[in-house]
Amino acid sequence: MISITNLSYFIGGRALYENANMFIKPKDKIGLIGLNGRGKSTLLKIIDGEYTIDAGSVSKSNDCTIGFLNQDLLSYQSDDAIVTVAMEAFKEAVDTQRQIEQLLHKLETEYSDEMVEKLTNLQEKFEQLDGYSMQAKAEEILEGIGFTTQDLHRPLREFSGGWRMRVMLAKLLLEKPSLLMLDEPTNHLDLPSIEWVENYLRNYEGAVIVVSHDRYFLDNVTTKTVEVTQGQLITYEGNYSFYLEEKELRKEIQNGAYENQQAKIRQTERFIERFKAKATKAKQVQSRVKALDRLDLIEEVVDDTAAVNFRFRFKQQPGRYIITLKDVSKAYGSLEILKNSNATIERGDKIVLIGANGKGKSTLLRIISGTEPIEGERALGYNVIQGFFAQHQLESLKLDNEIIEEMKQAGSGKTEQELRNVLGCFLFSDDDQYKKIKVLSGGEKSRVALAKTLISEANFLLLDEPTNHLDFISENILIQALQQYEGSFVVVSHNRHFVSQVANKIWYIEDKQIKEYPGTYDEYEYWRKQQAAITTAPVKTQVTPKVEKKQEAPKNDNNQNRLKSLEKEMKKVEGDMETLQKQKETIELNMTNPSIFGNFNELQKLQQELAIITQKLEVVNKKWDELAETIDTL
């Protein structure tokens, strides 16, 4: 479908790509990965035709259509309702509908057979274009990615940038291009919406290229991974997890080949050095010199992992309780976020706050920080010093400061060498540390702001979407820093890998209450799926079976004997149903006990018992149905 051959693209004197190759086939699901600044977004713009290449070719099949979701769409504005904006994907059908409406309006004052015939033809065309279902399709996708039914007819202009980006995503999905290119789509989606998009893209009929730093998303969507590295496009025939394993294997092979070649080169150079002055060896020396010149050099393996070896300490230890919220209520007009809710953050808590957008996560973070007015009580614990990180703090960085100057202004009291060590942990080399803030990318600014937050004397951190704009290496650095951080924190994040690595408690808002799961994200996900399975399981309430009388079949001894046997068996089954139902109710009652709910091992044991009882109950219910049907027939 698309063939990229010997692609070269230069920015100034630097080669972003040099003789790079890549092939996109129909139905490919490709994850495009690489460090920030390596050219991932640039490659998408090259494929889209926005950028002109310096050498090589980008060939597309004649029937190839491209849909491109990129960050530039954040600035798109419109006074139209979002469902109308999304329906622009059906351009021909929308134009036909407009012509029909104009013609109907005209027919109110003018009438002719010619106009009626034209109207009939337009209506047939509209039906062929599936125009009567386009609004339903647009509404389904918009609601799938998080909009409420009430939102659909609100003007696009009323929504924030992230929500406008969702509308653009919906429009692209409705267009169904043969190649869908998505640049960081999960930055603007909450967890339910991410899961919906994952499912949609897995079943998408065309090809997909995704630039993302969400490894769960890549694993769930992609079947091929292309890494942008050292000006090349390296293809791996699998998802991100496959890429990690395969890359490690390739690195071992490449490293072995590199070391063997280097040993051979050193041996050859020693021979040349030893015998270059001897006339008798001149021919052999010359031969080896030419062999070295012709040698295809194997590149040294570049280790693109990074480890944090700096411990983020603070002087003041807080008391046992960090924050206590008591009978907290918060509403915006008629919209209630919290109602008489209680929660406590204790020393050592590593809390991640998850859930759909619009449920009040950012509001709760501001309530915890003390910057949001509330009804109820917020009590700050003894010796608690808090630090806050949010994306808007990138704007508070002083653009004319060098990075090292900006770090000094964090007020941590650390020496310049200590600050340089911290910046080294955050991938800023010695030379980089003297760069001005204004020349940094979004990801680099995020790293500076995060480093400033972590080196402060705060023993309690609040972090709002800290992984946005971070590549995999930077995200890994933040994970390590938070794992080593000796204080407490609350993080809002939709990045499932990040959440799974840093949390020891999960918070979510449900029924206007702050709910807590006392375990890791993976444990929470297992529990959530178990709860969903229990809720949706078709369990019958035990009642005395009532068999309606039908016209009696002719009586005979065999029928009577069989009927008695079946009725006896049914009584036994009913007894089993009653026993299992009581066991189920007992387990469910135990699971609501606060002492058990706070004990993950005990809770998991009860969940397993409940799953077994529920399965047995289903079997017994099915048996009862079969017996009742047979008895009814007899």
N, C-alpha and C positions, 0 to 999 in steps of 0.2 A: 504493500500500500504506500509506504514512504521509505525511501532509501537515502541515507546520508552517507556520502562517500568522500573520503579524504578531506574532511571539513577543516578549514583553518580560519580562525577569527582572532583578530588582534585588538587590544585596547591600548592605545599609545604604542609603546614598544614591546608590551608584554603579550605573549601568546596565551589566550584563554583556551583555545583549541588549536591543535596542530595535527593534521592528517588523521582526524578522528572518524570513526565509522560506526553506524548504527542502522538497524533495520526494524521497521515497525510493520507487523503483519495484522490483518484483520482479526479482531477479538483478542489481541494482546492486552494484558493487564500489567503495565510496567510501572515499577516504582523507581523514580529518578532520585538518586541520593548523592551526597557528597558534602564536604565542608562548606560553610558560608563563604561566598566570594569566589567559588570555583566555576560558576557559570551555569547553574541549573536553570534559573529563570531566563537567562540569556538564550539558552538552547531552545526553550519553548518559544521565545520571540523569533528566533531564527526559523523554526519550523512553521510558525504562523505567518512568516513573510515580512515581519516588522523590521528586522535587521538584515542588512546585506552582508554576505560572507566575503572573506578576502580570497579564499581559494576552495576548490572542491565543488561538490554539487549536492543539492537537496531535491530529489525527484519525488513527485507525488502522482498517484494514479488519477485519471480524469474525474472519476466519481468520488474522490476523497473530499469530504467536507470536514471543517475543523471548528470546534467550539473551545474557547479559551477563557478560563476563569483566572484572572490575575488581580493583584492588589490595586491596579489602576482603576478598577471598577468601583472602588470605594467612593470615588468622587461623583459617581453618577447620581443625578437628581431628577425627580419627576413629580408632578402634581397628580398623576394618575394613581388609582388604587393599585395595590401591589398585585392583585389577581389580574388586573388589566396589563400591567407591565410584564408579568409572567406569560400571559397569552400572546405577547408579541412574538413568541417563538413560532406561532402558527400564522405567519405573516400573510400567506395567500388566503387562508380561511378568514382571517380578520378583515382583510381588504374586501373579500366577497361579502361578508356580513355587513360591512359598511355600505357597500353598493345596494344590497337588499333593503337596508333601512332607508336609504335615500330614495329608492324607487317606490317603496311603500308610502313614504311621505308624499311623494309626487302624485301617486295614484289617488290620494284623497281629494285632490282638486282637478286632476286631469285623468282621463281614462282612454286607453286605446288597446286594441288587440295586440299591437306590436309591443307595447309596454308589458302586457300580461305575459306574452310569450318570453320576453327577456327576463321577467321575474321568475318564471318557471325554470328557465335554463340556469339562472343564478342559484336558485334553491337546490336544483339537482347537483350542481357543482359543489355547493356548500356541504351537501350530504356526502358526496364522494370524498371530500376533504376531511370528513369526520368532524365537521364543525360543531355539530350539536353536542358533542362530548368534550370539546376542548376546555370549557370552563371547569367541568368536573375533574378532568385530568390535572389542570393547574391547581385547583383547590386541594386535591389529594397530595400532590408533591409539596405544596407550601405547608400544609398541616403536618406532613411527614417530617419536615425539617424544623418544626417547632412553632409555627404560627398558629394562633387560635382562630376559630371560625370568625370571631368578631374582628380580628386583625385584617382579614382579607380585603375589606373595602376601605381601609384607611390609606391615605396618600403615602407614597413611598417617602416623600420628604420628611414625614414625621418620625421616621425610624433612624436609629444610629447607624454608623458605618458598618458595623458587624452584621446587623439585621438586613441592611441594604445588600450586603454581599450575599446573604442567603437568597434573596429574591433573584439576584443575578444567577446564582447556582441553579435555582428552580427553572429559570428561563432556559438555561443551557441544557438541563436534563430533558426538558420538553422538546427542544429542537432535535435531540437525538442525532448529533453529527457522527460521521463514521470514525472520527478521532476526537475524544474528549480530553482536553488538557487542563489539569487542576493544579494551581500553585498554592500550596498550604491551605487546603479547604477546611481543615479541622480547626484552624485558628479562631474561626468565628462560629463554631458549633458547640453545643453542649452534648453531654454523653448520650442521651436518647436520640438526638439528631444524628450524631456520628454513627451510631449503630444502624439507624435507618439508611443513611447514605451508603454504609458498607454493604448492606444487603442489596441495595439498588445497583451499585456498581458491580457486584459479583455477578449479577444477572444481566448486566448491560450488554446489548447485542454488538455494539461497536468496540473499537479499541480505546484504551484509557492510558494516559500517562499522568502519574501523580507525583508532585514534589511534596514531600511531607517529612516532618521529624517525629511523627507519631508512629512508633514501630508496631503497635497493636493494629493500627489502621492499615499499615502496609502489609502486615501478615494476613489480615482478613480479606484484603482486596486483591493484591497483586499476585501474579504467577511468574513474573520475570523482574529482575532487578538490574538496573544500569547505573554503575557508579561513575561519577565524574571525578577523575583524579589525574593529575600531572598532564593536563591537556588532552586526555584520552577518554573514550567512553567504553568501559569494560562491562560486558554483559554476563549475567549469572542467570541460569535457567531455573529460577525458583524465587520464593518470597524473601522477606528480609531475614528471617531466621536461617533459611537455607544459605543466603548470601554470607552471613556471619561464619557459618561452618565451612563453606566452600572457600571463602577468602583466607581463613586460617590455614587451610590445607595448601592453597596456592602459595601463601607466604612461606610456608615451610619448604615447598619445592623450589620456589624462586630463591630463597635464602641459601639453600644447599647449592644450587647452580651458581649463584653469585660467588659464594665462598670458594667453590672449586675453580671457577674462572680466575678469581683474584690470585689464588695460589699458583695457577698456571702462568699468569702474567708476571708475578714476582719471580718465578723460576726462570722464565724467558729473559726478563730484564737482568737477572744476575748473570746469565750466560753471556748476554750481549756486553755487559759491563766488564766481565772477566776476560773475554777473548777479542774485544774490539780492536786491540792493538796488535794482534797476531795475524800476520799475513796468511798463514796456513788455514786460519779459521774464517777468513774474510767472507767467503761465499756463504758459509753457514750463518754467520752473524747477520749478513745482509738479508738472507732468507727469513730469519726470525724477526727482523725489523719490519719487513713487509707484511709478515703474518700478523704482527701486532697492529699495524695500520689498518689491515682488512678486518680485524676482529669486530664482530657485533657485540658490543658491550651489554652485559646483563645489568639492569638497574638494581641498585641496593634497595632492600626492602625498607620503606619508610614507615615507622611505627606512628600511626595516627591516634593512638590512645593516649590518655593523659591521666596522671594520678595526682590527687591532692595530698600533700604531706604537711599541711599547715593546720594546726588545731585552733579553732575559733573559740577562744576562751573569753570570760568576762569576770570582773572583779567581785561583783555583788551576787551572792546566791539568794534566790527568792525563797519565800516560805512555801509551805505545802500547797496552798491554793493560789493560783495565778489570777483567775477571774471567776467571779460567781455572778450568775444572772438569776434573778428571782422574780417570778410573776411578770416577765417582760412581755409587753404588747407593742406592736408597731403596725401602723396602717398608713397608707397614702390615700386619703379620701375614703372611698368605699372599699378599696383594695386592702384586705388584711393580710399582713405577712406573718406576724406572730400574735398569739393570743394566750396570755398568762402562761408563758413558757419558762422552764427552768433549765439551767445547765451549769456545769462546773468544769473548769480547766485546772488540772493539777500539775504540779512540777513533774517534768519528764514526759508529759503528753505530747505526742506528735500527731496532730489531728489534721485530716484532710476533709474539707467540706465539699461534697459533691451534689449533683442533681441538675435538673433541667434549668435553663435560663428563665428568669422571671419568677423563680421560687423564693428569691430573697437572699442568695448567698453573699453577694457583695454588701447588701444591707446589713446582714448579720456580722460580716467582717468589720464594718464601720461601727456597729453597736459594740462589739468586743473592744474596738480601739478607743471607744468613748467619744467619737466624733459625730454620732447620730443620736438625735434626741429620741427618747423612749418614754413609755409609761412602764413603771416597775423599777427595779433596783439593779444597778451594776456596781459590784464591789471589786476594787482592785486589791490584789493581795500584797503582802509585806515585801518590800524591796524589789518590786517588779519594775523593770525598765523595758519598755517595748520599742521595737523598730518596725516600720511599715514599708513594704515594697509593693508598688503598683506600676502599671505601664506608664501612667502619666508622669511618674517620677523621672523618666528619661528626659522629659522636657525641662526638668529643673536643673539638669546638668549644665554647667557654664561652658558654652561652646568655645570660648577662647582659652579655656584652661587646658594645659597638658594633662594627660591621664594621671600622672603621679601627683600633680598639684591638686586635682580633684579629690584624690584619695586622702591627701593631707587635711583637706577641709571637712572630712568625715568626723573629726573630733575624737578619734579613738586613742590618741596619745601614743600611737606606735611610732617607732623610729622609721626613717626612710628605708633602711634595709628590710625591715619587717614588711613594710608596704610593698616593696619591690618583690619580696618573696610571695606575697599574696597575689599580686598581679601576674607573677609567673605561673601560679596555680591556675589562674583564669586565662591562660594562653596568651598573655601579653609578654613578648620577649623584651630584652633590654632596650632595643631601639624603639619598639612599639610604645613603650611606656612614656615616651616624650612626644607622641602624636597629640595633636589638638583634638578635643572632643568633636568639633564640627566636621572632621573628615572621617569619622567612624561610621560603620554601617549600623543598622538597627540592632542586629545581634550583638555587635561589639559594645554598643551603648548599654544594652541590657546587662552584659557581663560586668561593666563598670559599676552600674547602679546596684547590682546584686552584691558585688564585692564590698561596696560602701556599706550596704545594709549589714552584711555578715561581720565586718570588722568593728562595728559599733559596739558600745558596751551593753547593748540590749541583751537581756536574758530571756526575752519573750518576743518572737517574731510573728508578724502577720504578712503573708505573701499572697498577692492576688495575681494568678496566672503567670508565675515566674518563668515558665518554659517557652512562652510565646517568643518567636524569632530566634530561639536557640537551636543550633545544629546538634547532632547526636553527641559529639565530644563535649560541647559546652553543657549540654543537659546532664551528661555523665559526671562532669565536674560539680555541678550543683547538687546532684544526688549524693556524691561523696561528702561534700561540704556539710549538707544537712544531716547525713548519717553520723558525722563526727561532731556536729554541733551539740554542746552539752546542755543547752537550754530547752525551752518548750517552744512549739510553734503551731500556728493554724494556717493551712494552705488551701486556697481555692484553685482547683486545677481540673481540666478535662483530659489530661494526658495520663492514660491508664498505666503505662509502664512506669512513669515518674511516681504516680500515686502508690503503685504496688511496692516501690522501693523505699519509701520514706515514712509511710503512715503506720502507727500502732493503734489508731482509733479512726473510725469513719463517722462523720456527722452528716446528716441530711435533714431537710425540713419536710415534714409531712403532717397534714391536718393542722397547720399553723403551730406545730410544735417542733422543737429541736430534738431530733432522735439521734441516738448514739449506738453504733455497733462496736463492741469492745474487741477489735481484732484488726488484722491487716486487710488490705483491699481484696486480695485473692480469697481470703476467708469470707469476707463480706459478700463477694460475688457468688460464692458457693451457697451461702445461706440464703441470699436473695432468690436464686434459682430454685432452691428447695421450697421456699415459701410460695413462689409462683406456681410450682408444680402442685403443691398441696391445695392452693386456692382454686386452681382450674380442674383438679381431679374430680371426675364424676362420681361422687359418693352419695349413696342413697341414705336417707334418714330411715331408721328402723321403725316400721309401722306394721300393724297386723295385716297380713295380706288378705285382700278381698277379691275373690274370684266371682265374677258375675255369672249368673246362671244363664245358660243357653239351652236351646232345645235339647233334651236328653237324647243321647244315642241309645240304640237298642241295647238293653242290659243283657250281659252274659257273665258267666262265672269268671272267665279269664280277665275281662275288663275290670270287674269288681276287685279281684285279687290284686291286679296291677295298681288300681287306683289307691287301695289301702296302703300298698308298699310305697307309692309315691308320696302320699300324704304323710306317712311316717317319716320319710326322708326329708320332706319339706320342714317338718317340725324341728328336726335336728339342725337343718340349715338356718332356720330362724333363730335357734338358740345360739349358733355360732355368730350370726350377724349381731345379735344383742351383746354378746361377750366382747366381740371386736370393737363395736361402737363405743362401749364403756371404756375399753382400754385406750381408744383413740382420744376420747374426751379427757381422760385422766392425763395423758401425755401432753395434750394441748394446754391443759390447766397448769401443769408443771412448768411448761416453757414460758408462761407469763410471770413466773416467780422471779422477782428481781435478783435473788441470790444465784439462781441458775442462769438467768439471762446474762449475768456478768461473768459467768464461767464458761469459756468457749468450749473446752473439752467436754464438759457435762452437756452443754447445749447441742454440740455436734452428735453426741451419743443419743440424745433424745430425738434429734432429727432423723437419724438413721433408723431408730426404732419406729418412729412415726411413718417413715416411708414404707417399711416392711408391713406394718399394720394396714396402711392404706391399700397396699397391693393385695393383701389377703382379703380385705373387705371387698375390693373390686371383683375378685374371683368368686367369693361367696354370693355377691349380688347377681353376678352373671348366672351362677348355678340356680339361684332362686327364680330368675326370669325363665330359664329353660324348663324348670319343674312346673311353674305356674302355667306356661303355655301348653305343656303336655297334659296336665290335669284338666285344663279348660277344654282341650280337644276331646278327652275321654268323657 
